[in-house]
Structures are given as structure tokens and as C-alpha cells.
């Protein structure tokens, strides 16, 4: 049921009671109920709905074209913003000095690694060999 009319109750001495008139859109049956509200009633008139006129094929095509143009322009703006951000990041990175790479450890010419030499120094000496 939909609300079609409001009327303030004049019979009661207490303000705030309003007659709500409802109508069923299927069977056009009307029903009035007395309801309490704290607010003062606002004059209510059912809005007149303009008749629904089907759009022509031309209007549908123009509407579709406009919505497609909006999508394309939004994508173009996003792409442009992304390219601008990437260019900014490239320029920002160029402001920082480049880090020098750490020098690599050189291998011992006799083939033993630093780790092997450190472990050899920690082992107890073998009797009969010099150290």
C-alpha cells in the first residue's frame, strides 16, 4: 500500500495525531489509519508522475555513446595521471646519488677461503706438524 494523503485530526485535543490514507496500487482499495507523530504535519500531495515515454533508438544510441565517452575520458585521465606519477618517480630517483656497489671479496690465490683459514686456526694443532 502506498501513502496518498495526510490529514491532521481535529477531533482530539492532543496534537500529533494524523490520519494517513493508503491506497493499494493493485486493487485501488483505500484505508485510513490514525497515527501519532512528534513532528508537525507537512502538507502532502501525491506527486504527479509524468507518463513514461519510451526512448527512440536514436536517443538510446546517443545515451550509450555519451556513457562510452565518459568511460574513455576517465580511463585517459587515469592513464595520464599514472604516466605523470611514473615520470615524477623517475625524476625523483635521479635526484638521489647512486649507491656504490660493495667491493667483492677477492679469493685467496692459493685457493683457500677465509672461512677455511679461520676454521683451521681454531682447530688444535696436530702433533708432529708445524704451525
FENVENTA-V748834 format. One line per field, one symbol per residue. ss: DSSP state (~ for helix, > for strand, _ for the rest). burial: b if it has 24 or more other ideal C-beta (glycine too) atoms within 12 Angstrom, else e. Layout:
ss = ???
burial = ???
//
This chain:
ss = _>>>>>>>________>>>>>>>______>>>>>>>____________________~~~~~~~~~~~~~~~~~~~~~~~~~~~~~~~~~~~~~~~__________________~~~~~~~~~_________
burial = eeeeebebeeeeeeeeebbbeeeeeeeeeeeeeeeeeeeeeeeeeeeeeeeeeeeeeeeeeeeeeeeeeeeeeeeeeeeeeeeeeeeeeeeeeeeeeeeeeeeeeeeeeeeeeeeeeeeeeeeeeeeeeee
//
